[in-house]
Amino acid sequence: MELKVILYQVTDGIATLTLNRPQRRNSWTGRMHAEYRWALERAEHDPTVGAIVVTGAGDTFCVGADFRALEGHVDKGGYDPGTPQDMARPGYGVRPEFDADFAYQFGLSKPVIAAINGAAAGVGLVLACYADLRFAVTGAKLTTAHGKLNLPAEFGLSWLLPRLIGLTRANDLLLSSRVFLTDEAHAMGLVNAVLAPGELLPHTYAYARNLIATVSPGSLRETKRQIYTDLHRDAKSAVDKAGALVRDMTTQADYAEGVAAFVEKRPPRWSGS
């Protein structure tokens, strides 16, 4: 697929997906949605990639749906996603609950880290929330935005946000659609850290490199799937599944390598098998 509004780059085992419409504040379009899914699928199937970083070009993450698209919904008398019929399906097929827009990120085997470099609104905030980790610049504006447009909470955010920050705080953000800053988002646990603009990407990449170097690919994959699968099931099922994974993964080469590296006090050499 020819990428026009997403920049895709792999360095040091990290795939960076950059929303690249800075002249429109990286506003979301059907084209961007299709390219984003394609780029995620490419990173998922690239054996050299161990982690994925998502960020925005310029000083904005994503201000939500492009207003030209919003006006188009009015002209057409209803919602039109503007996406092609045949889109990439990254993360699909792991669990039925993940086979939906943005929820498919739960089915990826590699961690997705959002580097929120500026304002994130509407679908831009949704995109960040479906990442596994979120780092943000201090003082950036965030909002769910939908209430000001006579829209519902988008893309399952009414399910996800209470699980990230609790029902009381989620109700505040979802019902009011108010603007809040990344510093408040950090205080409520929505982002993992807030940093100065010049520190955001270095911190994000350092974190990603540390994940790749110190945690086996198999552990990252299975732990991520445990986290999101366990949101859908009871504690006993989670414990039983964890026990089955322990029995399986202790037979794998990367388990022996992890033990050896720990005993020998050296960095592990993961096989990824």
C-alpha positions in Angstrom: 0.0 0.0 0.0 1.3 3.5 -0.9 1.5 5.5 2.3 0.4 9.1 2.0 -0.7 10.2 5.5 1.2 7.8 7.7 5.0 7.7 8.0 6.5 4.3 8.7 10.0 3.8 9.9 11.9 1.0 11.7 14.9 1.8 13.8 16.6 -0.4 16.5 13.7 -2.8 16.4 11.1 -0.1 16.9 8.4 0.6 14.3 7.3 4.3 14.4 4.0 5.2 12.9 3.6 8.9 12.5 0.2 10.5 11.7 1.4 12.8 9.0 -1.2 15.6 8.2 0.4 18.4 10.1 -1.3 21.0 7.9 -4.6 19.6 9.2 -3.3 18.9 12.7 -3.2 15.2 11.9 -7.0 15.0 11.7 -8.3 11.5 11.1 -9.6 10.5 7.7 -10.7 7.2 6.1 -7.4 7.1 4.2 -5.4 7.5 7.5 -7.5 4.8 9.1 -6.7 2.4 6.2 -3.0 3.3 6.2 -2.7 3.0 10.0 -4.1 -0.6 9.9 -1.8 -1.5 7.1 1.2 -0.1 8.9 0.3 -2.0 12.1 0.0 -5.2 10.2 3.4 -4.7 8.6 5.0 -4.1 12.0 3.2 -7.1 13.4 4.6 -9.4 10.8 8.1 -8.0 10.7 10.4 -10.3 12.8 12.8 -7.4 13.3 10.2 -5.3 15.1 9.8 -5.7 18.8 7.7 -2.7 19.7 5.5 -0.1 18.0 5.4 3.7 18.7 2.6 5.9 17.5 3.0 9.7 17.4 2.0 12.7 15.4 3.8 15.0 13.0 4.5 18.5 14.2 3.2 19.6 17.6 -0.1 17.7 17.5 -1.0 14.1 18.1 -4.5 14.0 16.4 -7.3 16.5 16.8 -10.0 13.9 15.8 -12.0 13.5 12.7 -11.3 15.9 9.9 -14.0 18.5 9.8 -14.4 18.1 6.1 -15.4 14.5 6.8 -17.8 15.6 9.5 -19.4 18.0 7.1 -19.6 15.1 4.6 -21.7 13.1 7.0 -24.2 16.0 7.1 -24.3 16.2 3.3 -24.8 12.5 2.9 -27.4 12.3 5.6 -25.5 10.0 7.8 -22.2 8.4 8.8 -19.7 7.3 6.1 -16.4 6.1 7.4 -14.7 6.7 4.1 -12.7 3.5 4.3 -12.2 0.9 1.6 -14.1 -2.4 1.9 -10.9 -4.5 2.0 -8.7 -3.2 4.8 -5.8 -4.8 6.6 -6.8 -6.8 9.7 -4.0 -6.5 12.2 -4.6 -8.4 15.5 -7.7 -10.1 14.1 -8.3 -13.8 14.8 -6.9 -13.8 18.4 -10.3 -13.5 20.2 -13.7 -12.5 18.8 -13.9 -9.6 21.3 -10.8 -8.0 19.7 -12.1 -8.2 16.1 -13.3 -4.6 15.8 -12.0 -1.1 15.1 -9.1 -0.1 17.4 -9.8 -3.1 19.7 -7.8 -5.1 17.2 -4.7 -3.6 18.9 -5.4 -5.9 21.8 -4.7 -8.8 19.5 -1.3 -7.6 18.4 1.7 -9.6 19.8 3.9 -6.5 20.2 3.4 -3.6 22.6 2.0 -0.3 21.2 3.2 2.9 22.9 1.5 6.2 22.2 3.8 9.2 22.3 1.2 12.0 22.6 3.2 15.0 21.4 0.3 17.4 21.4 -3.5 17.8 21.4 -5.6 14.6 21.1 -9.3 14.8 20.7 -12.1 12.4 19.7 -10.7 9.5 17.7 -7.2 10.8 18.4 -7.8 10.2 22.1 -9.4 6.8 21.3 -6.2 5.9 19.3 -4.1 6.7 22.3 -6.3 4.9 24.8 -6.1 1.7 22.8 -2.3 1.8 23.0 -0.7 -0.3 25.8 1.3 2.6 27.2 1.0 6.3 26.9 3.6 9.0 27.3 2.7 12.6 26.7 4.1 16.1 26.6 3.1 18.3 29.5 0.3 20.8 28.9 -1.3 19.2 25.9 -5.1 19.4 25.5 -7.2 16.2 25.5 -10.9 15.7 25.1 -13.4 13.0 24.2 -15.1 15.7 22.1 -18.2 13.6 21.0 -20.8 15.4 23.2 -20.3 18.7 21.4 -21.1 17.0 18.1 -24.3 15.0 19.1 -22.3 11.8 18.9 -22.0 8.9 21.3 -18.8 7.8 22.9 -16.8 6.5 20.0 -15.2 3.1 19.2 -15.9 1.5 22.5 -14.4 4.2 24.6 -17.3 3.9 27.0 -16.0 0.3 27.7 -12.3 1.1 27.8 -12.0 4.4 29.7 -13.7 3.1 32.9 -11.2 0.2 32.9 -8.3 2.6 32.5 -9.2 5.2 35.1 -12.3 4.1 37.0 -16.0 4.8 36.5 -16.2 8.1 38.3 -13.4 9.8 36.4 -14.4 8.2 33.1 -18.0 9.5 33.5 -16.6 13.0 34.0 -14.7 12.9 30.7 -17.3 11.0 28.7 -20.4 12.9 29.8 -18.9 16.4 29.8 -16.6 16.1 26.8 -14.6 18.7 28.6 -11.0 19.7 27.8 -8.4 18.5 30.2 -4.6 18.6 30.1 -2.1 15.8 30.0 -0.9 16.7 33.5 -4.4 15.9 34.8 -4.4 12.8 32.7 -1.3 11.7 34.4 -2.7 12.4 37.9 -5.8 10.2 37.1 -3.6 7.4 35.6 -4.5 7.8 32.0 -1.0 8.5 30.9 2.2 6.8 32.3 4.3 10.0 32.3 4.4 13.6 31.2 7.5 15.1 29.8 8.9 18.2 28.2 8.5 18.2 24.4 12.2 17.5 23.7 12.2 14.6 26.1 9.1 12.8 24.9 10.4 10.7 22.0 13.8 10.0 23.6 12.0 8.7 26.7 9.6 6.7 24.6 12.3 5.1 22.5 14.4 4.3 25.6 11.5 2.6 27.2 10.8 0.6 24.1 14.4 -0.4 23.7 14.5 -1.6 27.3 11.4 -3.7 26.7 12.9 -5.3 23.6 16.3 -6.0 25.4 15.1 -7.3 28.8 11.7 -9.0 28.1 11.4 -12.0 25.8 9.1 -11.6 22.8 7.1 -14.6 24.0 6.5 -13.0 27.4 5.5 -9.7 25.8 3.1 -11.5 23.5 1.5 -13.7 26.1 1.3 -11.1 28.9 -0.4 -8.6 26.6 -2.9 -11.2 25.5 -3.5 -12.2 29.2 -4.1 -8.6 30.1 -6.8 -7.9 27.6 -8.4 -11.4 27.6 -8.6 -11.2 31.4 -10.7 -8.1 31.2 -13.4 -10.3 29.7 -13.3 -13.2 32.2 -13.4 -14.3 35.8 -10.5 -14.6 38.2 -10.4 -18.5 38.1 -10.2 -18.6 34.4 -7.4 -16.1 34.5 -5.5 -18.1 37.1 -6.0 -21.4 35.2 -4.9 -19.9 31.9 -1.8 -18.4 33.6 -0.9 -21.8 34.9 -1.2 -23.4 31.5 1.0 -20.7 30.0 3.6 -21.3 32.7 3.7 -25.0 32.0 4.1 -24.3 28.2 6.5 -21.4 28.3 9.0 -23.1 30.8 9.7 -25.6 28.0 10.7 -22.9 25.5 14.3 -21.9 24.7 13.8 -18.3 25.8 12.9 -19.5 29.3 16.2 -21.3 29.6 18.0 -18.3 28.2 16.3 -16.0 30.7 17.3 -18.1 33.6 20.9 -18.4 32.3 21.1 -14.6 31.8 19.8 -14.0 35.3 22.3 -16.4 36.9 25.2 -15.2 34.8 24.3 -11.5 35.3 24.4 -10.7 31.6 21.9 -9.3 29.0 19.6 -12.0 27.6 19.9 -13.1 24.0 16.3 -13.8 23.0 15.6 -16.2 20.2 12.0 -15.0 19.8 10.8 -18.6 19.4 
